Amino acid sequence: MDHYDGETNDYRQQEDDWDRDLLLDPAWEKQQRKTFTAWCNSHLRKAGTQIENIEEDFRDGLKLMLLLEVISGERLAKPERGKMRVHKISNVNKALNFITRKGVKLVSIGAEEIVDGNAKMTLGMIWTIILRFAIQDISVEETSAKEGLLLWCQRKTAPYKNVNIQNFHISWKDGLGFCALIHRHRPELIDYSKLRKDDPMTNLNTAFDVAERYLDIPRMLDAEDIVGTARPDEKAIMTYVSSFYHAFSGAQKAETAANRICKVLAVNQDNEKLMEDYERLASDLLEWIRRTIPWLENRATENTMAAMQQKLEDFRDYRRMHKPPKVQEKCQLEINFNTLQTKLRLSNRPAFMPSEGKMVSDISNAWSGLEGAEKGYEEWLLNEIRRLERLDHLAGKFRQKATIHEGWTTGKEDMLQQKDFETASLSEIKALLKKHEAFESDLAAHQDRVEQIAAIAQELNELDYYDSPRVNARCQHICDLWDTLGALTQKRNEALQRTEKLLETIDQLYLEFAKRAAPFNNWMEGAMEDLQDTFIVHTIEEIQGLTAAHEQFKATLPEADKERQAILGIHNEISKIVQTYHVNMAGSNPYTTITPQTINAKWEKVRQLVPQRDQALVEEHTRQQDNERLRKQFAGQANVIGPWIQTKMEEIGRISIEMHGTLETQLTQLRQYEKNIINYKPKIDQLEGDHQLIQEALIFDNKHTNYTMEHIRVGWEQLLTTIARTINEIENQILTRDAKGISQEQMNEFRASFNHFDRKRTGMMDADDFKTCLISMGYNLSEAEFARIMSIVDPNRLGVVTFQAFIDFMSREAADTDTADQVMASFKVLAGDKVGNDARRVSRVDGERL
């Protein structure tokens, strides 16, 4: 193995990795293969060639020498053109010697390994070339090679959010570093503001696509490999990033432009050929589709199974032999079109526009039409075969059933046309009827066979049977004969029945007359009774109910008249039969004494009573409407006055209990309320007038209001009493206060304490509440002592203590200096705890009083 020594440089430190690592990481090796191959091809394409397999294509040394000539711009020694191993080793050694002369130290890399296709050594050699010719000459702020390239990246991406380049592996995983480099130099190519750090696949693919399309930097990396690797290969990243450095630094622009022109010319020639191939294939394929679809759309039917089987076999041959090559042509056509469009897009050329009618969409539409016609043809073939199988079976079944039925009908028509019943006696007619009934049963039993024959003929017609005219003619003859037999059977049966029942008919009509006349007569008598019945109602709903019932009764009159006519018709039928057949009938109807004259007389009476009943109901309905108006008029006022009285009671109660302002203020407010109440009296009087009208009309209830006049009167009187009593209480409280020197604060405390123990909220404390109040203030009362006190505060022995009596008692008790302090202290405690609750309850209590 050859070894090469050379001058030591800083960038050579990475080369030692190839000696230390016996095996490359598989993920890194994959990345290096793709990256190094793309890097080599980016230079080899200038010479009109490229490599596919990096360890195979460099084995003969020819493309390796060509690569070095392209990247160095220098001519190497003339290569050996032989195919032998020695020639290959010689060429590789010439390339390695050239690298050594450029100051590169090659460690453990010999020509034999390269010729043998050693992937590790080949990748190491290419990495060394990349370091020397793509990275070594990079110089940024007194740093060079790898450090210079890293510093260049850091300086270029510093202003960008979420970009922090610290190395050549994980710093590039999210793709933002590549996008930032592109945006920094060519901001029109990428909208950096729309990129997201959490979407590395999109970022990487965007950068790679833009670099390849607009910067002429081949795609050396795969986004999936970078994202899917915990630590991307550093050498692959450095190689790809160095391409950005050189692309943006402007080096080799002239050479790149020249190579690009050559490439464009070659690509244009290839594109022209692809266009011609596409046009030719599209024309051939569309012509074939045009010829094939009419054949598939041909639905000419065959009358025999063999002919249809042959058509099915022809279709299968089409599927096996003719269609598959066309499927391949269609696929190749789409591949050529997509390849051509991709090449044109990469060359910044306008998209290829095929001739009119030869677009891929046109071909797809034509092919879809072919597929649809093919599917329809196949379904038609299978349905036709099934139809012919079914037709053969049905035709045989039809002939069998038709033959059996025709044999049964022979002689039946002559039998049914006999007139033997005209001279027969009643007993003979009954015998003929029994015989005819037996024939009818036999006829009914053959009904299913006739229906089956008709159904089979119908199905044969629906399946387009070729001999349908003969089938239809035979089926029609059978159906016509069947209808004739049915008509003759019915006719003979009617004649026999008519002859047998002629004498019995009159008796049955008499019985029918009696059965229908009796209930109709009862109905008329009940109707007359109802129509003359008097009625008493109190509401409009009741009269409406009677009116509705009467209208329902009137609605039944036409049907009743029809029943009357029918009953009379029965009697007329009896008379007609007697006259027509000259039947001698003596006496009247044995089943009833009701005659047609009786029915007509009662019916006329009912008709006279109906309009009389109508008039009575209309008059009563008018009276009830007037009563309803009076109810609503009274309710409209009562529903306003009742709540008004209740509201005033509540407001008066709140004034007397809630202790807002001085007693004089409360007195003034109450007197204003009294004035307003007195001014409301005309409305009460007006309501009394409406109530008088209601009583005169004998109206006893009113669903429109819950208030009665009695309720309003009681409420009004109670309101007057309450306002007067409350004014009197306030006046007495003022007199008591002034006479005994009680302050307004003390009066408020008295009221709060009184309200607290007035648990029933009646405005008066009962004996138990008053006793509880005294005990709470510290009184230790015996029963005798409490009775004495009650005799003072309740001289009328009503069992209650008013607020005025309570004030008088407390005032007397407070006159004692020793007791006064205790009483006032107790009041303050009670007033502070309970006055709020009492004030909130007052409006509810006074409302309950009303």
C-alpha positions in Angstrom: 0.0 0.0 0.0 1.3 3.4 -0.9 1.6 6.2 1.6 2.1 9.9 0.9 3.7 12.4 3.1 3.3 16.1 2.7 3.2 19.4 4.4 1.1 19.5 7.6 -1.9 21.9 7.6 -4.5 22.8 10.1 -7.4 21.4 8.1 -5.8 18.0 8.0 -6.9 17.0 11.5 -10.1 15.5 10.1 -8.2 13.1 7.9 -7.1 11.2 10.9 -10.6 10.1 11.5 -10.3 7.8 8.5 -7.5 5.9 10.1 -8.9 5.7 13.6 -12.4 4.5 12.6 -12.5 1.0 11.1 -16.1 1.4 10.0 -18.3 4.4 9.2 -21.6 4.9 11.0 -24.2 3.6 8.4 -26.2 6.8 8.6 -23.1 9.0 8.1 -21.8 6.8 5.3 -25.2 7.2 3.5 -25.1 10.9 3.9 -21.4 11.1 2.8 -22.1 9.0 -0.3 -24.9 11.2 -1.4 -23.1 14.5 -0.5 -19.7 13.6 -2.0 -21.3 12.1 -5.1 -23.3 15.3 -5.7 -20.2 17.5 -5.0 -18.2 15.5 -7.5 -20.9 15.7 -10.1 -21.3 19.4 -9.6 -17.7 19.7 -11.0 -17.7 16.7 -13.4 -20.7 18.1 -15.2 -18.5 20.9 -16.4 -16.7 18.3 -18.4 -19.9 16.7 -19.6 -19.8 13.6 -17.4 -20.8 12.4 -14.0 -20.6 9.5 -11.6 -23.3 7.2 -10.2 -21.4 5.0 -7.7 -18.6 6.8 -6.0 -16.5 3.8 -5.2 -17.0 2.1 -8.6 -16.7 5.1 -11.0 -13.3 6.2 -9.6 -11.7 2.7 -9.8 -10.1 3.3 -13.2 -8.7 6.7 -12.1 -10.0 8.4 -15.3 -12.8 10.4 -13.8 -10.7 11.0 -10.7 -8.0 12.7 -12.8 -10.7 14.6 -14.7 -12.2 15.8 -11.4 -8.9 17.1 -10.2 -8.3 18.8 -13.5 -11.7 20.6 -13.3 -11.4 21.7 -9.7 -7.7 22.8 -9.9 -7.7 24.2 -13.4 -4.5 22.4 -14.2 -3.6 19.6 -16.6 -2.5 16.3 -15.1 -0.3 13.7 -16.8 -1.8 11.8 -19.7 -3.9 8.9 -18.3 -3.5 5.3 -19.2 -6.3 4.0 -21.4 -5.9 0.3 -20.8 -8.4 -1.8 -18.9 -6.0 -3.8 -16.9 -5.5 -3.4 -13.1 -2.0 -1.9 -13.5 -3.4 0.8 -15.8 -6.0 1.7 -13.3 -3.5 1.8 -10.4 -1.3 4.0 -12.5 -4.1 6.5 -13.2 -5.1 6.6 -9.5 -1.5 7.1 -8.4 -1.2 10.1 -10.8 -4.2 11.6 -9.1 -2.9 10.9 -5.6 0.5 12.3 -6.5 -1.2 15.5 -7.8 -3.0 15.8 -4.4 0.2 15.3 -2.5 1.9 18.0 -4.6 -0.8 20.4 -3.5 0.3 20.0 0.1 -2.2 17.4 1.2 -1.1 14.6 3.6 -2.7 11.3 2.6 -2.9 8.9 5.5 -3.5 5.2 4.8 -5.0 5.9 1.4 -3.4 4.0 -1.5 -4.2 3.4 -5.1 -4.9 -0.3 -4.6 -7.8 0.5 -2.1 -9.3 2.9 -4.6 -9.0 0.4 -7.5 -10.5 -2.3 -5.3 -13.6 -0.1 -4.6 -12.9 0.3 -0.9 -15.8 2.6 0.1 -14.1 3.9 3.3 -10.8 4.8 1.6 -12.7 6.3 -1.4 -14.8 8.5 0.8 -11.7 9.5 2.8 -9.9 10.5 -0.4 -12.8 12.6 -1.7 -13.1 14.3 1.7 -9.4 15.2 1.5 -10.0 16.6 -1.9 -12.9 18.6 -0.7 -10.9 20.0 2.2 -8.0 21.0 0.0 -9.9 22.5 -2.9 -13.2 23.7 -1.4 -12.5 24.5 2.2 -8.8 25.3 2.7 -8.9 28.5 0.7 -11.8 29.9 2.8 -10.5 32.8 4.9 -12.6 35.0 7.2 -11.2 37.5 9.7 -7.8 35.8 9.9 -9.3 32.3 10.3 -9.3 29.8 7.5 -10.6 26.4 6.4 -13.2 24.9 8.8 -13.0 27.7 11.4 -13.2 30.3 8.6 -16.2 28.6 7.1 -17.9 28.3 10.5 -17.2 32.0 11.3 -18.6 33.0 7.8 -21.8 31.1 8.6 -22.1 32.7 12.0 -21.6 36.2 10.6 -24.1 35.7 7.8 -26.9 34.1 10.1 -26.3 36.3 13.2 -29.4 38.6 12.5 -31.8 35.7 12.1 -34.2 34.5 14.8 -33.8 30.9 16.0 -30.5 30.4 14.2 -27.4 29.6 16.3 -24.6 28.1 14.2 -22.0 26.5 16.6 -20.9 23.4 14.6 -21.4 21.5 11.4 -23.9 18.9 12.6 -26.8 19.6 15.0 -26.8 23.4 14.4 -28.2 22.7 10.9 -30.9 20.1 11.8 -33.8 22.4 11.8 -33.0 23.8 8.3 -33.2 27.5 9.4 -29.4 27.9 9.0 -29.5 27.0 5.3 -32.6 29.2 4.7 -30.9 32.1 6.5 -27.8 31.8 4.3 -30.0 31.9 1.2 -32.1 34.8 2.4 -29.1 36.8 3.5 -27.7 36.8 -0.1 -30.9 36.3 -2.1 -33.9 37.5 0.0 -36.3 37.3 -3.0 -35.9 33.5 -3.1 -37.3 32.7 0.4 -39.9 34.3 2.7 -38.1 33.7 5.9 -40.9 35.1 8.1 -43.1 32.1 7.2 -40.6 29.5 8.4 -41.1 27.6 11.7 -38.4 26.0 13.8 -40.7 23.1 14.6 -41.0 22.1 10.9 -37.5 21.1 10.0 -38.6 19.0 7.0 -40.2 21.9 5.3 -37.3 24.2 6.1 -34.7 21.8 4.8 -36.6 20.9 1.6 -37.2 24.6 0.9 -33.5 25.4 1.2 -32.4 22.4 -0.9 -35.0 23.1 -3.6 -34.2 26.8 -3.8 -30.4 26.2 -3.8 -30.8 23.6 -6.6 -33.1 25.7 -8.7 -31.8 29.2 -8.4 -28.2 28.9 -7.0 -27.0 25.9 -9.1 -26.1 24.0 -5.9 -27.1 20.4 -6.4 -29.1 18.6 -3.7 -26.3 16.9 -1.7 -28.4 16.0 1.4 -31.8 14.5 2.1 -34.0 16.2 4.7 -35.2 12.8 6.0 -31.6 11.7 6.7 -30.8 14.9 8.6 -34.0 15.0 10.7 -33.9 11.2 11.3 -30.2 11.3 12.5 -29.4 12.4 16.1 -26.1 13.9 14.9 -25.8 14.6 11.1 -22.5 13.8 9.4 -20.2 16.8 9.9 -18.3 16.2 6.6 -21.5 16.1 4.6 -22.7 19.3 6.1 -19.4 21.1 5.6 -19.2 20.0 2.0 -22.7 21.3 1.3 -22.2 24.6 3.2 -18.9 25.2 1.4 -21.0 25.1 -1.9 -23.0 28.0 -0.5 -19.8 29.9 0.3 -18.4 29.5 -3.2 -21.8 30.2 -4.8 -22.1 33.5 -3.0 -18.5 34.5 -3.1 -18.6 34.7 -6.9 -15.8 32.4 -7.7 -15.7 30.6 -10.9 -18.7 32.5 -12.3 -17.3 32.6 -15.7 -16.6 28.9 -15.9 -20.0 28.1 -14.4 -21.8 30.3 -17.0 -20.0 28.5 -19.8 -20.8 25.1 -18.4 -24.4 26.1 -17.9 -24.7 27.2 -21.6 -23.4 23.8 -22.7 -25.7 22.0 -20.3 -28.7 24.1 -21.5 -28.0 23.3 -25.1 -27.7 19.6 -24.4 -30.9 19.7 -22.2 -32.7 21.5 -25.0 -31.8 18.8 -27.5 -33.0 16.1 -25.1 -36.2 18.1 -24.4 -37.0 18.5 -28.1 -36.6 14.7 -28.5 -38.9 14.1 -25.5 -41.5 16.5 -27.0 -41.4 14.6 -30.4 -41.7 11.3 -28.6 -44.6 12.5 -26.5 -46.5 13.8 -29.6 -46.0 10.6 -31.4 -47.0 8.3 -28.5 -50.0 10.5 -27.7 -51.3 10.4 -31.3 -50.9 6.6 -31.6 -52.6 6.0 -28.2 -55.5 8.4 -28.9 -56.0 6.8 -32.3 -56.1 3.3 -30.8 -58.6 4.5 -28.2 -60.7 6.1 -30.9 -60.9 2.8 -32.8 -61.5 0.6 -29.8 -64.4 2.5 -28.1 -66.9 2.0 -30.9 -66.2 -1.8 -30.7 -66.8 -1.7 -27.0 -70.0 0.4 -27.4 -71.5 -2.0 -29.9 -74.5 -3.6 -28.1 -75.8 -5.8 -31.0 -77.5 -8.7 -29.3 -77.4 -12.4 -30.4 -80.2 -14.9 -30.2 -78.0 -17.9 -29.3 -75.8 -18.7 -26.4 -72.9 -19.8 -28.6 -72.8 -16.4 -30.4 -72.7 -14.6 -27.0 -70.0 -16.9 -25.7 -67.9 -16.0 -28.8 -68.2 -12.3 -28.0 -67.1 -12.9 -24.4 -64.1 -14.8 -25.6 -63.2 -12.0 -28.0 -63.4 -9.5 -25.1 -61.2 -11.7 -23.0 -58.6 -11.7 -25.8 -58.7 -8.0 -25.9 -58.1 -7.9 -22.2 -55.2 -10.3 -22.3 -53.5 -9.4 -25.5 -54.4 -6.0 -26.9 -54.9 -3.7 -23.8 -51.7 -4.5 -21.7 -49.2 -2.9 -24.3 -51.4 0.2 -24.4 -51.3 0.4 -20.7 -47.5 0.4 -20.8 -47.6 3.1 -23.5 -49.8 5.3 -21.4 -47.6 4.9 -18.4 -44.5 5.7 -20.5 -46.2 8.7 -22.0 -47.0 10.1 -18.5 -43.4 9.4 -17.4 -42.0 11.2 -20.4 -44.3 14.2 -19.9 -43.4 14.5 -16.2 -39.6 14.1 -16.9 -39.8 16.7 -19.7 -41.7 19.2 -17.5 -39.2 18.7 -14.7 -36.2 19.3 -17.0 -37.9 22.4 -18.4 -38.6 23.7 -14.9 -35.0 23.1 -13.7 -33.8 24.9 -16.9 -36.1 27.8 -16.2 -37.8 27.1 -19.5 -41.6 27.5 -20.2 -43.6 24.4 -19.5 -44.2 22.1 -22.5 -47.7 22.5 -24.0 -48.7 19.5 -26.2 -50.8 20.0 -29.3 -54.5 20.6 -28.9 -56.3 17.4 -27.7 -53.0 15.7 -26.7 -52.7 17.0 -23.1 -52.1 14.4 -20.4 -55.6 15.3 -19.1 -57.0 14.7 -22.6 -55.4 11.3 -22.7 -56.6 10.5 -19.2 -60.1 11.5 -20.2 -60.0 9.4 -23.3 -58.6 6.5 -21.3 -61.4 7.0 -18.7 -63.9 6.8 -21.5 -62.2 3.6 -22.7 -62.4 2.2 -19.2 -66.0 3.2 -18.9 -66.9 1.6 -22.3 -64.9 -1.5 -21.3 -66.7 -1.8 -18.0 -70.1 -1.3 -19.7 -69.3 -3.8 -22.4 -68.3 -6.5 -19.9 -71.4 -5.9 -17.8 -73.5 -6.1 -20.9 -71.9 -9.3 -22.1 -72.5 -11.0 -18.7 -76.0 -9.7 -18.5 -76.8 -10.9 -22.0 -75.5 -14.4 -21.2 -77.5 -14.6 -18.1 -80.5 -13.3 -20.0 -80.2 -16.0 -22.7 -79.9 -18.7 -20.1 -83.0 -17.4 -18.3 -84.9 -17.1 -21.7 -84.3 -20.7 -22.6 -85.5 -21.9 -19.2 -88.6 -19.6 -19.3 -89.6 -20.5 -22.9 -89.7 -24.2 -22.0 -91.7 -23.5 -18.9 -94.2 -21.4 -20.8 -94.9 -24.0 -23.4 -95.4 -26.7 -20.8 -97.9 -24.7 -18.7 -99.8 -23.4 -21.8 -100.3 -26.9 -23.1 -101.8 -28.1 -19.8 -104.1 -25.2 -19.5 -105.4 -25.4 -23.1 -106.3 -29.0 -22.5 -108.3 -28.2 -19.4 -110.4 -25.4 -21.1 -111.6 -27.6 -23.9 -115.5 -27.9 -23.9 -115.9 -25.4 -20.9 -117.3 -22.6 -23.0 -120.2 -24.7 -24.5 -121.1 -25.9 -21.0 -121.4 -22.4 -19.6 -123.7 -21.2 -22.4 -126.5 -23.7 -21.7 -130.0 -22.4 -20.9 -131.2 -25.4 -18.9 -132.1 -23.2 -15.8 -135.0 -21.4 -17.6 -137.3 -24.5 -17.4 -136.0 -25.9 -14.1 -137.9 -26.1 -10.9 -136.7 -24.5 -7.6 -135.1 -27.8 -6.5 -133.5 -28.3 -9.9 -132.1 -24.8 -9.7 -130.6 -25.5 -6.3 -128.9 -28.6 -7.8 -127.6 -26.7 -10.7 -126.2 -24.0 -8.3 -124.3 -26.7 -6.4 -122.9 -28.0 -9.6 -122.0 -24.5 -10.7 -120.3 -23.8 -7.4 -118.1 -26.9 -7.9 -117.1 -25.6 -11.3 -116.3 -22.1 -9.9 -113.9 -23.8 -7.4 -112.2 -25.6 -10.2 -112.0 -22.4 -12.2 -110.4 -20.5 -9.2 -107.9 -23.3 -8.9 -106.7 -22.6 -12.4 -106.3 -18.9 -11.8 -102.7 -19.3 -10.5 -101.7 -21.2 -13.7 -103.0 -18.4 -15.9 -101.2 -15.8 -13.9 -98.0 -17.8 -14.1 -98.3 -18.1 -17.8 -98.9 -14.3 -18.1 -96.0 -13.6 -15.8 -93.6 -15.8 -17.8 -94.7 -14.2 -21.0 -94.1 -10.7 -19.5 -90.6 -11.7 -18.3 -89.8 -13.1 -21.7 -90.8 -9.7 -23.2 -88.7 -7.8 -20.6 -85.7 -10.0 -21.4 -86.2 -9.4 -25.2 -86.9 -13.0 -26.2 -86.4 -13.3 -29.9 -89.6 -15.4 -30.4 -91.7 -13.0 -28.2 -94.4 -12.5 -30.9 -95.5 -16.1 -30.9 -95.3 -16.3 -27.1 -97.4 -13.1 -26.9 -100.0 -14.4 -29.3 -100.4 -17.7 -27.5 -100.5 -15.9 -24.1 -103.1 -13.5 -25.4 -105.3 -16.4 -26.6 -105.2 -18.1 -23.2 -106.0 -14.8 -21.4 -108.9 -14.0 -23.7 -110.3 -17.5 -23.3 -109.9 -17.2 -19.5 -111.7 -13.8 -19.5 -114.5 -15.4 -21.6 -114.8 -18.3 -19.2 -114.9 -15.9 -16.3 -117.6 -13.8 -17.8 -119.7 -16.8 -18.8 -119.3 -18.3 -15.3 -120.4 -15.0 -13.7 -123.3 -14.7 -16.1 -124.6 -18.2 -15.5 -124.2 -17.8 -11.7 -126.2 -14.6 -11.8 -129.0 -16.2 -13.8 -129.2 -19.2 -11.4 -129.2 -16.9 -8.4 -131.8 -14.6 -9.9 -134.1 -17.5 -10.7 -133.7 -19.2 -7.3 -134.1 -16.1 -5.2 -136.9 -14.4 -7.1 -139.6 -15.6 -4.7 -137.3 -15.2 -1.7 -136.5 -11.6 -2.7 -139.8 -10.1 -1.7 -139.7 -11.7 1.7 -136.1 -10.5 2.3 -137.1 -7.0 1.2 -139.9 -6.9 3.7 -137.5 -8.0 6.4 -134.9 -5.4 5.4 -137.6 -2.7 5.4 -138.5 -3.7 9.0 -134.9 -3.8 10.2 -134.1 -0.4 8.8 -137.4 1.4 9.4 -137.5 0.6 13.2 -134.2 2.3 14.2 -134.9 5.2 11.8 -138.3 5.7 13.3 -136.7 5.7 16.8 -134.1 8.2 15.7 -136.8 10.6 14.4 -138.8 10.4 17.6 -135.6 11.1 19.7 -134.7 14.0 17.4 -138.1 15.6 17.8 -137.8 15.2 21.6 -134.3 16.9 21.6 -135.4 19.7 19.3 -138.3 20.6 21.6 -136.2 20.3 24.8 -135.6 23.6 26.7 -132.0 24.5 27.7 -130.4 26.6 30.5 -126.8 27.9 30.1 -124.6 30.3 32.1 -121.6 30.7 29.9 -120.8 31.4 26.3 -118.9 28.1 26.1 -122.0 26.2 27.1 -124.1 27.8 24.4 -121.3 27.2 21.9 -121.3 23.6 22.9 -125.1 23.3 22.3 -124.7 25.2 19.0 -121.9 22.8 17.9 -124.0 19.8 18.9 -127.0 21.2 17.0 -124.8 21.8 13.9 -123.5 18.2 14.2 -127.1 17.1 14.3 -127.9 19.2 11.2 -124.9 17.7 9.4 -126.4 14.2 9.9 -129.7 15.2 8.2 -128.5 14.6 4.6 -127.4 11.1 5.6 -130.6 10.6 7.5 -132.6 11.7 4.4 -130.6 9.2 2.4 -131.5 6.5 4.8 -135.2 7.5 4.6 -135.0 7.4 0.8 -133.3 4.0 1.0 -136.0 2.7 3.2 -138.7 4.0 0.9 -136.7 2.5 -2.0 -137.0 -0.9 -0.4 -140.8 -0.6 -0.4 -140.8 0.7 -3.9 -138.6 -2.3 -5.0 -141.2 -4.6 -3.5 -143.9 -3.0 -5.4 -141.9 -3.1 -8.6 -141.1 -6.8 -8.3 -144.8 -7.6 -7.6 -145.8 -5.6 -10.7 -143.1 -7.0 -12.9 -143.4 -10.7 -12.1 -147.1 -10.5 -11.3 -146.6 -11.9 -7.8 -149.7 -12.3 -5.8 -148.9 -10.9 -2.3 -151.8 -10.7 0.2 -151.7 -8.6 3.4 -149.1 -6.1 4.7 -145.5 -6.4 6.0 -145.5 -9.2 8.5 -142.4 -7.8 10.3 -143.5 -4.3 11.2 -146.5 -1.9 11.6 -144.5 1.1 10.3 -145.6 2.3 6.9 -143.9 4.7 4.5 -146.6 7.3 5.3 -145.6 7.2 9.0 -141.9 7.8 8.1 -142.7 10.7 5.8 -145.0 12.4 8.4 -142.4 12.2 11.2 -139.6 13.4 8.9 -141.6 16.5 7.9 -142.0 17.3 11.6 -138.3 17.0 12.2 -137.6 19.4 9.3 -140.0 22.0 10.9 -138.4 21.9 14.3 -134.8 22.4 13.1 -135.1 26.2 12.2 -137.1 26.8 15.4 -134.1 25.4 17.4 -131.7 27.5 15.3 -133.5 30.7 16.3 -133.5 29.8 20.0 -129.8 29.1 20.0 -128.9 32.3 18.2 -130.9 34.4 20.7 -129.2 32.7 23.7 -125.8 33.0 22.1 -126.3 36.8 21.8 -127.3 37.0 25.5 -124.2 35.1 26.5 -121.9 37.3 24.4 -123.3 40.3 26.3 -122.7 38.6 29.6 -119.1 37.8 28.5 -118.5 41.4 27.7 -119.7 42.4 31.2 -117.3 39.8 32.8 -114.3 41.1 30.9 -115.3 44.8 31.6 -115.5 44.0 35.4 -112.3 41.8 35.3 -110.3 44.5 33.5 -111.0 47.0 36.4 -110.8 44.5 39.2 -107.4 43.2 38.1 -106.1 46.8 38.3 -107.8 47.9 41.6 -107.0 44.7 43.5 -103.2 44.9 43.0 -103.4 48.7 43.6 -105.0 48.2 47.0 -102.5 45.5 47.9 -99.5 47.7 46.8 -100.8 50.6 48.9 -101.2 48.3 52.0 -97.6 47.2 51.6 -96.3 50.7 51.2 -98.2 51.9 54.3 -96.8 49.0 56.3 -93.3 49.8 55.3 -93.7 53.4 56.3 -94.9 52.4 59.8 -92.2 49.8 60.4 -89.1 50.8 58.5 -88.5 54.0 60.6 -87.2 56.2 57.8 -87.1 59.8 59.0 -88.8 61.4 61.9 -92.4 60.7 63.1 -93.5 63.9 61.6 -92.1 62.9 58.2 -93.8 59.6 58.4 -97.1 61.3 59.3 -96.8 63.7 56.4 -96.1 60.8 54.0 -99.1 58.8 55.4 -101.5 61.8 55.0 -100.4 62.1 51.4 -101.2 58.4 50.9 -104.6 59.0 52.5 -105.3 61.8 50.1 -104.3 59.6 47.1 -106.5 56.7 48.4 -109.5 59.0 48.8 -109.0 60.3 45.2 -109.2 56.7 44.0 -112.8 56.2 45.2 -114.5 57.0 41.8 -112.9 53.9 40.3 -114.3 51.8 43.2 -117.7 53.4 42.5 -117.4 52.6 38.8 -116.6 49.0 39.6 -119.7 48.8 41.8 -121.7 49.9 38.8 -120.3 47.2 36.6 -121.0 44.7 39.4 -124.6 45.8 39.6 -125.0 45.1 35.8 -123.5 41.6 36.3 -125.9 40.8 39.1 -128.8 42.0 37.0 -127.7 39.7 34.2 -127.6 36.8 36.7 -123.9 36.2 36.1 -122.5 34.0 38.9 -118.9 33.5 38.0 -116.0 35.2 36.2 -113.0 33.3 34.9 -111.2 36.4 33.8 -110.4 37.5 37.4 -109.9 36.1 40.9 -111.3 39.3 42.5 -114.9 39.5 43.5 -116.7 42.7 44.4 -116.8 41.5 48.0 -113.0 41.1 47.9 -112.6 44.6 46.6 -114.9 46.1 49.2 -113.2 44.3 52.1 -109.8 45.4 50.7 -110.9 49.0 50.2 -112.4 49.2 53.7 -109.3 47.6 55.2 -107.1 50.0 53.3 -109.1 53.0 54.7 -108.9 51.5 58.2 -105.2 50.8 57.9 -104.3 54.3 56.7 -106.4 55.8 59.4 -105.1 53.5 62.1 -101.5 54.0 61.0 -101.9 57.8 61.0 -103.5 57.6 64.5 -100.7 55.4 65.8 -98.1 57.9 64.5 -100.0 60.8 66.0 -100.2 59.0 69.4 -96.5 58.2 69.1 -95.7 61.9 68.6 -97.9 62.8 71.7 -96.2 60.1 73.8 -92.8 61.2 72.7 -93.4 64.8 73.4 -95.2 64.2 76.7 -92.5 61.8 78.1 -89.4 63.4 76.5 -88.5 60.4 74.4 -85.9 61.1 71.7 -86.3 60.0 68.1 -83.4 57.5 68.5 -85.2 55.9 71.4 -88.4 55.7 69.4 -86.5 53.9 66.6 -85.0 51.5 69.2 -88.5 50.8 70.6 -89.8 50.1 67.1 -86.9 47.8 66.3 -87.4 45.8 69.5 -91.2 45.6 69.0 -90.7 44.4 65.3 -88.2 41.8 66.5 -90.7 40.2 68.9 -93.7 40.6 66.6 -93.0 37.2 65.2 -96.3 36.8 63.5 -95.9 40.3 61.8 -99.4 41.4 62.6 -98.3 44.8 64.1 -99.1 43.5 67.6 -97.3 41.1 69.9 -99.3 38.3 71.5 -98.8 37.6 75.2 -96.1 35.0 74.7 -94.0 37.3 72.5 -94.4 40.2 75.0 -93.3 37.9 77.8 -90.3 36.9 75.8 -89.4 40.5 75.2 -89.6 41.3 79.0 -87.4 38.3 79.9 -84.8 39.3 77.3 -84.6 42.7 79.0 -83.9 41.2 82.4 -87.3 40.9 84.0 -87.7 38.0 86.3 -91.5 37.7 86.2 -93.8 35.4 88.1 -97.2 34.5 86.6 -99.0 37.0 88.8 -96.6 39.8 88.0 -96.9 39.2 84.3 -100.7 39.1 84.6 -100.5 42.5 86.3 -98.4 43.9 83.5 -100.8 42.5 80.9 -103.7 44.1 82.6 -101.9 47.5 82.1 -100.9 47.1 78.5 -104.0 45.1 77.4 -106.9 46.6 79.4 -109.5 45.2 76.9 -108.1 41.6 77.5 -107.6 40.9 73.8 -104.4 38.9 74.4 -102.2 41.3 72.3 -100.0 44.3 72.9 -100.0 47.2 70.5 -97.0 49.3 69.7 -98.6 52.3 71.5 -99.2 50.2 74.6 -95.7 48.9 74.4 -94.3 52.5 74.2 -96.4 53.6 77.2 -95.2 50.7 79.3 -91.6 51.2 78.3 -91.9 54.9 79.0 -93.2 54.2 82.5 -90.5 51.7 83.1 -87.8 54.1 81.8 -89.0 56.7 84.3 -87.2 54.8 87.0 -83.5 55.9 86.7 -82.0 52.5 87.7 -84.2 50.6 85.3 -83.9 53.1 82.4 -80.2 52.3 81.6 -80.9 48.6 81.6 -83.9 49.0 79.3 -82.2 51.2 76.8 -79.1 49.0 76.7 -81.3 46.0 76.0 -83.1 47.9 73.2 -79.9 48.9 71.6 -78.7 45.3 71.4 -82.0 44.1 70.1 -82.3 47.0 67.6 -78.8 46.5 66.3 -79.4 42.8 65.6 -82.9 42.6 64.3 -84.1 45.9 62.8 -82.7 45.1 59.4 -84.6 41.8 59.3 -87.8 43.3 60.4 -87.7 46.0 57.8 -87.2 43.5 55.0 -90.2 41.4 56.1 -92.7 44.2 56.5 -93.9 44.5 52.9 -94.6 40.8 52.7 -96.6 40.8 56.0 -98.8 43.7 55.0 -99.5 42.1 51.6 -100.6 38.9 53.4 -103.1 40.9 55.5 -105.0 42.0 52.4 
